[in-house]
Amino acid sequence: MKHVNTLDRVVIRFAGDSGDGMQLTGDRFTSDSAVFGNDISTLPNFPAEIRAPAGTLPGVSSFQLHFANYDIMTPGDRPDVLVAMNPAALKANISDLPRGGVIIADSADFTKRNLSKVGYDSDPLTDGSLDNYQVHALDLSGMTVAAVKPFGLTRKDATRAKNMFALGLLSWLYHRPTEGTINFLTTKFASKPDIRDANITAFNAGYAFGETTEVFAVTYEVGPAPMPAGRYRQISGNLALAYGLITASRKSGLPLFLGAYPITPASDVLHELSKHKRFGVTTFQAEDEIAGVGAALGASFAGHLGVTTTSGPGVVLKSETIGLAVATELPLIICDIQRAGPSTGMPTKTEQADLLQVMFGRNGEAPLPVLAAQSPADCFPTALEAVQIAIKYRTPVVILSDGYIANGAEPWLIPDLHTIPAIDPEFASASNATDKAGEPIFMPYLRDPQTLARAWAIPGTGGLEHRIGGIEKAKDTGAVSYDPANHEEMVRTRQAKINGIVQDIPNLIVDDPANADGRHARVLVLGWGSTYGPIVAAARRVRKTGRLIAHTHLRHLNPFPANLGDILHSYDRVIVPEMNLGQLALLLRAKYLVDVHSYSRVRGLPISLSELARDLEAEIDQLEGTNP
Amino acid sequence: MTAVDQLHSELDHHSSNQETAHMPGSPLAPNGASYRGLAGVPLSLEPLNRKDFTSDQEVRWCPGCGDYAVLAAFQGFMPELGIKRENTVIVSGIGCSSRFPYYVDTYGMHSIHGRATAIATGVATAREDVAVFVITGDGDALSIGGNHLIHALRRNVNLTILLFNNRIYGLTKGQYSPTSEIGKITKSTPMGSLDNPFNPVSLALGAEATFVARTIDSDRKHLTGVLRAAAAHRGSSLVEIYQNCPIFNDGAFDAIKDPATSADAIIPLNHGEPIRFGVDGHLGVVRDRTTGAFSVAEVADVSEDALVVHDAHLQDPSFAFGLSRLTDAGVLHRAPIGVFRDVEAPTYDDQARHQVALAASLGNDDDALQSVINGGDTWTVS
């Protein structure tokens, strides 16, 4: 019986060649951990190239998983354990591994040729350069090939199962349940029995190797995390977004119409929605980004829920059509899964630098609501709320997500769909005015005084025929108008309508626990979108040092919650961490005349919580005059 | 019988001779033909007239603009379809002709430059019960919107696209367009334009459009006939309309409009008939057996048997494409007029709706959605 150590949290990073199946391995370990009851947070990190040359640094793909017995906020800055399937994976990731960390490497891949490919003069597994780490150099490939020999696979196919061998070994080392992975492999390779059996055998062989080998003196347990009662699953941001859109479509009775063009990292929403046509979902893969949003707007005009999904470069192309949606005042959902820019930038890396684009990137005064999801699971309620706003106010709405939450996963308390309220589209069904002769007529731009939303009549509604368009419209009647006073009124009305959405936005709540003396923080850290995890985790760490810090997080970027100004003015210092060069900071300074401090990181990765915690501590100390 | 008269009789004949059966729910044309393109669109309970399709907006085209004639023909033709006015959607882009929807009392959207076909694709796919028309011009459809046009055509979305071709940019005051002849002197090309023009019919046939026709703004009868044939077609119908811009490109189509020259200028396409035209029918279209190319010959120089018999229903679009090449690329002296191609093919929107309906048969209530959202691997915290 080996010694069992109990840990509260572990970060594992699986790293290998793009073709080594590291994303799948990480996904499986995540699933098994989630089902076991741990809290989880993941960070897939892969190159944009599908298969860069084998064994090279640009071809390294990795998957980091943080699992714990408490509610964690991030996938972890640095791994405790690095699984390196080849020298390139070791070289690309070793600098992130803290001293004393565990390395499990496939020694079979550390050949002279592979070592020299990445610039190693000697084998780091044996030359002593890794003496500060706990290195387990194991012939994972060799053991896998031996284990799957009965299936008569080619050596290439046999070796490909080595990721399952590694997963089996790690599953043993961390006491993970194994049924999930075996079921998964059984289903995935149902049509290829040899491959199915080889993978299951490799997985079991890895597990058995752990049990019998003397290499590992200790195994580890990470207990379940306390979570609110209910049924859970793990979910990625893109999946939650797709489910949220389908649910909103059902709740509103408007069939979902997605017009989209493939783009990283948004394509998975297109893929997912395409699977769910049974719920009245139409997916249209358009010839380009412009046609994607154009068809979606056409569908909205026809009475469907028009949606387009894209990333920053796609938003640029859609801008003119989004402006048309502003002018025609039709519901439309634009999902921008942000990635690192400018231009093509780094398609598979994350960033939050589209905020000002979606706020202002249109000609003329073209305001629209902007909402940002803060975590993978949060994409579901964000999608629901975006649809509610779009329909109620007859307006395009932008949902901001990003590559980090799109691909990252976390546990999700599955909502009961029966408890989600219906959304009434309130289509116009009868005339709403009379002409000079007293005859009933329909005025498409007559507004609800409370919401300023215009009347929305869809084709097929008799007697309500009307024309809309991008050319300026006379108030109420919708006739073409170049009248100066009318234009000014329409510009101001469209803005007032969007500003008025604030009536539906809850006031922002600040997390600002008092210390033992009843004192509150002087420093507020304010974020939006996917920086939520790192900021909450960093604030916790800061509080553990005895310092005071307040935190609040914005979902509503346009309009801002009503109490945001008061909150900003009530702290001595406001720090705004963003994965851009200070875009929210610019908006806050402009609107509230508050000298917020921008905290920018644009590395294509989530903000590091330990770095942020350290920097927040320094800000607090400087403000308090206690700087050592 | 003049060539144009022949054409009219052909068009009447054409819509009554659809090779496929009447689709259930398709409105019937006065001659008993089925408007298959409109299957699924509800019929009006009361007969409609031209006035019903006239909005209260003042028409604001230049005096003498060819758009007036097309609008009048359209408004005159629509009641014949018998469909409900409220189940008609007209989507346009940007340009002079794109103001068209404002003048027709149906649902309409005056959209943005070049994108009308994309927007209309969304309308048509979302709603089987709506007849969708696209109004566009040569700049709108072929320059800024060229991509959307060819993709709508290749998908065969059930749209009727009226392409007003005046071979000039009118609304921006007279720059050359993608259909202007080489050497065109305009404000933006004072030394003459350099680029080769598109032949819209050739372009559409290159995209394998299932219905392609050409007509003339000033020939209301022919225009109406083409619209009738287009309404009978289920799928994308591209109708190129030669349209005179009296301000910036006046007379561009004089050769085919002037009674003195039109007989020799218009090559009439009548399905099933030899392509013969000109004063006293002295001209005809022949095909080179080696190259397959079409050309115009004096009938006296070739035997009558050598004349090409038009077949609009050939699946292979190269025959129609070959005919389209008889159009002058430069200053227009001669062009084929009529239906180049009219073939049956599945439409994108019918098939997309079919997939949704098929999938829905798996069960699509809230419980089914709940079960999808629950996924496979779940765990319960108590």
Interface residues (C-beta under 8 A of the other chain):
Chain A: S31 A34 V35 F36 G37 G180 P224 P226 M227 P228 A229 G230 R231 Y232 R233 Q234 I235 Y243 I246 T247 R250 P255 F257 G259 H276 K277 R278 F279 G280 V281 T282 F284 A286 E287 D288 I290 A291 G294 A295 A296 L297 G298 A299 S300 F301 A302 G303 H304 G306 E320 T321 G323 L324 T328 I414 P415 D416 L417 H418 P459 G460 T461 G462 G463 L464 E465 H466 R467 I468 G469 G470 I471 A479 V480
Chain B: P42 S55 Q57 K84 R85 E86 N87 T88 V89 V91 I94 P101 Y102 D105 T106 Y107 G108 M109 H110 S111 I112 R115 A118 I119 A120 T121 G122 V123 A124 T125 A126 R127 D129 V130 N147 H148 H151 A352 R353 Q355 V356 L358 A359 A360 S361 L362 G363 N364 D366 A368 L369 Q370 V372 I373 N374 G375 D377 T378 W379 T380 V381 S382
